[in-house]
């Protein structure tokens, strides 16, 4: 799900693109890469957002992070000096 700030950026980009295309200089056919690039970027971002990451890949990444965290915490536990609670 996209955030509100991303929606605002999209609206700003669309209005900027509309202004560029309506100008006589950039509206010509020689500048098609200039006005096609934002649309390509928007399309790629939408596809990435819609396709997302599959559940198996997410689960594998979570498991990998969990194992790394466990190893780090065990190492910290071994290095921590044992101190008695004084009260």
N, CA, C and O of each residue as an XYZ file, in Angstrom:
348
protein
N       0.841     -1.185      0.000
C       0.000      0.000      0.000
C       0.878      1.237      0.000
O       1.853      1.309      0.748
N       0.547      2.190     -0.816
C       1.344      3.402     -0.934
C       0.938      4.407      0.131
O      -0.215      4.451      0.560
N       1.907      5.214      0.550
C       1.619      6.224      1.560
C       1.041      7.476      0.904
O       1.038      7.618     -0.319
N       0.556      8.372      1.750
C      -0.021      9.611      1.233
C       1.036     10.493      0.589
O       0.745     11.206     -0.371
N       2.260     10.455      1.105
C       3.309     11.271      0.508
C       3.647     10.774     -0.895
O       3.968     11.573     -1.775
N       3.575      9.452     -1.112
C       3.817      8.914     -2.449
C       2.719      9.362     -3.405
O       2.990      9.635     -4.574
N       1.486      9.438     -2.921
C       0.393      9.926     -3.756
C       0.628     11.379     -4.151
O       0.380     11.764     -5.294
N       1.102     12.179     -3.214
C       1.382     13.586     -3.496
C       2.497     13.745     -4.513
O       2.442     14.619     -5.378
N       3.506     12.896     -4.405
C       4.607     12.942     -5.369
C       4.094     12.548     -6.746
O       4.474     13.157     -7.746
N       3.234     11.536     -6.810
C       2.664     11.110     -8.091
C       1.851     12.214     -8.737
O       1.933     12.433     -9.946
N       1.067     12.907     -7.927
C       0.253     14.008     -8.447
C       1.149     15.134     -8.951
O       0.880     15.720     -9.999
N       2.220     15.438     -8.205
C       3.146     16.487     -8.632
C       3.845     16.096     -9.930
O       4.015     16.929    -10.820
N       4.250     14.835    -10.042
C       4.918     14.394    -11.263
C       3.972     14.427    -12.454
O       4.365     14.820    -13.552
N       2.735     14.019    -12.242
C       1.761     14.042    -13.345
C       1.489     15.469    -13.815
O       1.388     15.727    -15.014
N       1.373     16.385    -12.869
C       1.123     17.772    -13.270
C       2.344     18.371    -13.975
O       2.201     19.143    -14.923
N       3.538     18.014    -13.509
C       4.749     18.483    -14.172
C       4.846     17.909    -15.585
O       5.204     18.617    -16.526
N       4.527     16.631    -15.726
C       4.566     15.996    -17.033
C       3.541     16.633    -17.980
O       3.825     16.848    -19.158
N       2.363     16.929    -17.459
C       1.341     17.576    -18.289
C       1.815     18.958    -18.751
O       1.587     19.349    -19.895
N       2.470     19.684    -17.854
C       2.987     21.002    -18.231
C       4.074     20.883    -19.293
O       4.123     21.687    -20.225
N       4.940     19.892    -19.159
C       5.996     19.704    -20.154
C       5.423     19.330    -21.515
O       5.852     19.853    -22.544
N       4.457     18.425    -21.514
C       3.886     17.982    -22.785
C       3.091     19.081    -23.468
O       3.010     19.115    -24.696
N       2.504     19.977    -22.692
C       1.715     21.047    -23.292
C       2.599     22.166    -23.839
O       2.147     22.972    -24.653
N       3.853     22.217    -23.397
C       4.742     23.250    -23.937
C       5.145     22.878    -25.358
O       5.231     21.703    -25.717
N       5.385     23.897    -26.142
C       5.688     23.666    -27.561
C       7.057     23.014    -27.750
O       7.240     22.214    -28.667
N       8.002     23.346    -26.901
C       9.362     22.828    -27.054
C       9.434     21.331    -26.797
O       9.994     20.590    -27.605
N       8.878     20.883    -25.687
C       9.006     19.482    -25.305
C       7.888     18.601    -25.834
O       7.922     17.385    -25.640
N       6.914     19.174    -26.484
C       5.822     18.389    -27.030
C       6.138     17.721    -28.349
O       5.360     16.899    -28.834
N       7.263     18.063    -28.931
C       7.635     17.503    -30.226
C       8.056     16.041    -30.105
O       8.372     15.562    -29.016
N       8.055     15.352    -31.220
C       8.381     13.930    -31.243
C       9.843     13.657    -30.909
O      10.171     12.546    -30.494
N      10.724     14.628    -31.075
C      12.138     14.390    -30.791
C      12.408     14.222    -29.299
O      13.442     13.679    -28.911
N      11.491     14.681    -28.471
C      11.672     14.584    -27.028
C      10.883     13.438    -26.408
O      10.610     13.465    -25.208
N      10.508     12.430    -27.196
C       9.692     11.348    -26.642
C      10.372     10.606    -25.501
O       9.662     10.163    -24.598
N      11.718     10.432    -25.468
C      12.301      9.759    -24.297
C      12.104     10.564    -23.019
O      11.946      9.992    -21.940
N      12.112     11.873    -23.137
C      11.937     12.716    -21.959
C      10.560     12.538    -21.335
O      10.444     12.433    -20.114
N       9.513     12.504    -22.159
C       8.180     12.369    -21.571
C       7.773     10.923    -21.384
O       6.804     10.653    -20.675
N       8.481      9.979    -21.996
C       8.154      8.567    -21.798
C       8.795      8.005    -20.530
O       8.255      7.075    -19.929
N       9.924      8.548    -20.119
C      10.642      8.035    -18.959
C       9.817      8.077    -17.661
O       9.796      7.075    -16.947
N       9.147      9.170    -17.325
C       8.331      9.148    -16.096
C       7.228      8.096    -16.145
O       6.937      7.456    -15.135
N       6.615      7.915    -17.307
C       5.569      6.897    -17.410
C       6.145      5.502    -17.228
O       5.511      4.644    -16.614
N       7.331      5.268    -17.752
C       7.988      3.977    -17.574
C       8.321      3.743    -16.107
O       8.129      2.644    -15.588
N       8.817      4.773    -15.448
C       9.127      4.677    -14.024
C       7.866      4.394    -13.209
O       7.879      3.539    -12.324
N       6.792      5.099    -13.498
C       5.526      4.881    -12.792
C       5.030      3.453    -13.017
O       4.567      2.799    -12.082
N       5.126      2.971    -14.252
C       4.696      1.610    -14.568
C       5.513      0.574    -13.811
O       4.954     -0.383    -13.277
N       6.824      0.752    -13.759
C       7.689     -0.189    -13.047
C       7.366     -0.182    -11.550
O       7.277     -1.243    -10.932
N       7.192      0.991    -10.975
C       6.870      1.077     -9.548
C       5.525      0.440     -9.241
O       5.381     -0.232     -8.220
N       4.541      0.637    -10.104
C       3.237      0.005     -9.900
C       3.337     -1.509     -9.999
O       2.738     -2.223     -9.195
N       4.083     -2.003    -10.970
C       4.255     -3.441    -11.097
C       4.951     -4.031     -9.880
O       4.557     -5.091     -9.395
N       5.973     -3.361     -9.388
C       6.664     -3.838     -8.195
C       5.742     -3.848     -6.982
O       5.787     -4.771     -6.168
N       4.908     -2.820     -6.866
C       3.985     -2.756     -5.738
C       2.911     -3.836     -5.844
O       2.527     -4.435     -4.840
N       2.431     -4.080     -7.054
C       1.380     -5.081     -7.224
C       1.904     -6.501     -7.088
O       1.259     -7.347     -6.469
N       3.063     -6.764     -7.658
C       3.609     -8.116     -7.601
C       4.157     -8.435     -6.219
O       3.911     -9.516     -5.684
N       4.884     -7.515     -5.652
C       5.409     -7.703     -4.316
C       6.351     -8.894     -4.227
O       6.868     -9.376     -5.234
N       6.558     -9.351     -3.023
C       7.421    -10.491     -2.759
C       6.549    -11.648     -2.310
O       5.601    -11.459     -1.548
N       6.867    -12.843     -2.779
C       6.052    -13.989     -2.398
C       6.299    -14.361     -0.932
O       7.319    -13.995     -0.348
N       5.370    -15.077     -0.369
C       5.383    -15.405      1.057
C       6.584    -16.266      1.433
O       7.138    -16.106      2.521
N       6.991    -17.172      0.556
C       8.130    -18.046      0.858
C       9.415    -17.238      1.009
O      10.216    -17.507      1.904
N       9.615    -16.254      0.144
C      10.811    -15.414      0.233
C      10.800    -14.577      1.505
O      11.833    -14.400      2.151
N       9.620    -14.062      1.861
C       9.515    -13.292      3.105
C       9.812    -14.166      4.315
O      10.516    -13.740      5.231
N       9.282    -15.381      4.325
C       9.508    -16.293      5.445
C      10.983    -16.657      5.552
O      11.528    -16.720      6.655
N      11.634    -16.898      4.414
C      13.061    -17.227      4.429
C      13.884    -16.051      4.956
O      14.831    -16.255      5.715
N      13.541    -14.843      4.571
C      14.256    -13.659      5.060
C      14.044    -13.476      6.558
O      14.980    -13.135      7.281
N      12.822    -13.701      7.025
C      12.549    -13.597      8.465
C      13.360    -14.622      9.246
O      13.934    -14.298     10.286
N      13.410    -15.847      8.755
C      14.147    -16.915      9.423
C      15.640    -16.593      9.456
O      16.301    -16.813     10.471
N      16.164    -16.080      8.365
C      17.572    -15.719      8.311
C      17.900    -14.612      9.305
O      18.913    -14.682     10.000
N      17.042    -13.583      9.375
C      17.263    -12.499     10.346
C      17.157    -13.009     11.776
O      17.922    -12.595     12.647
N      16.216    -13.899     12.014
C      16.030    -14.448     13.351
C      17.253    -15.242     13.790
O      17.706    -15.106     14.927
N      17.783    -16.061     12.910
C      18.976    -16.848     13.243
C      20.173    -15.941     13.501
O      20.943    -16.174     14.434
N      20.330    -14.905     12.673
C      21.441    -13.973     12.868
C      21.312    -13.245     14.202
O      22.310    -13.034     14.892
N      20.105    -12.864     14.567
C      19.874    -12.186     15.840
C      20.165    -13.124     17.009
O      20.767    -12.707     17.999
N      19.748    -14.378     16.907
C      20.021    -15.357     17.972
C      21.522    -15.553     18.160
O      22.007    -15.597     19.291
N      22.267    -15.673     17.043
C      23.720    -15.831     17.154
C      24.346    -14.603     17.813
O      25.238    -14.737     18.650
N      23.890    -13.424     17.447
C      24.445    -12.196     18.020
C      24.138    -12.102     19.511
O      24.998    -11.718     20.303
N      22.916    -12.451     19.890
C      22.556    -12.377     21.309
C      23.299    -13.426     22.125
O      23.677    -13.153     23.264
N      23.516    -14.602     21.583
C      24.291    -15.627     22.296
C      25.715    -15.150     22.500
O      26.290    -15.350     23.570
N      26.291    -14.521     21.484
C      27.653    -14.003     21.589
C      27.732    -12.927     22.659
O      28.685    -12.894     23.437
N      26.743    -12.050     22.704
C      26.716    -11.002     23.729
C      26.585    -11.625     25.105
O      27.227    -11.168     26.051
N      25.757    -12.671     25.235
C      25.592    -13.349     26.514
C      26.861    -13.990     27.001
O      27.116    -14.017     28.205
N      27.676    -14.516     26.084
C      28.942    -15.140     26.474
C      29.951    -14.089     26.930
O      30.758    -14.338     27.826
N      29.897    -12.910     26.305
C      30.878    -11.872     26.628
C      30.494    -11.070     27.863
O      31.360    -10.452     28.482
N      29.221    -11.063     28.237
C      28.779    -10.259     29.373
C      29.304    -10.867     30.665
O      29.174    -12.072     30.882
N      29.895    -10.046     31.524
C      30.390    -10.556     32.816
C      29.221    -10.889     33.727
O      28.198    -10.203     33.738
N      29.399    -11.954     34.486
C      28.367    -12.346     35.448
C      28.527    -11.475     36.690
O      29.593    -11.435     37.304
N      27.486    -10.805     37.036
C      27.525     -9.971     38.228
C      26.356    -10.353     39.122
O      25.260    -10.651     38.647
N      26.604    -10.338     40.398
C      25.521    -10.666     41.328
C      24.698     -9.414     41.595
O      25.212     -8.296     41.618
N      23.428     -9.634     41.791
C      22.534     -8.513     42.051
C      22.772     -8.024     43.476
O      22.678     -8.782     44.441
N      23.076     -6.765     43.573
C      23.270     -6.196     44.909
C      22.056     -5.365     45.263
O      21.518     -4.636     44.430
N      21.653     -5.476     46.450
C      20.437     -4.794     46.801
C      20.475     -4.045     47.993
O      19.477     -3.430     48.368
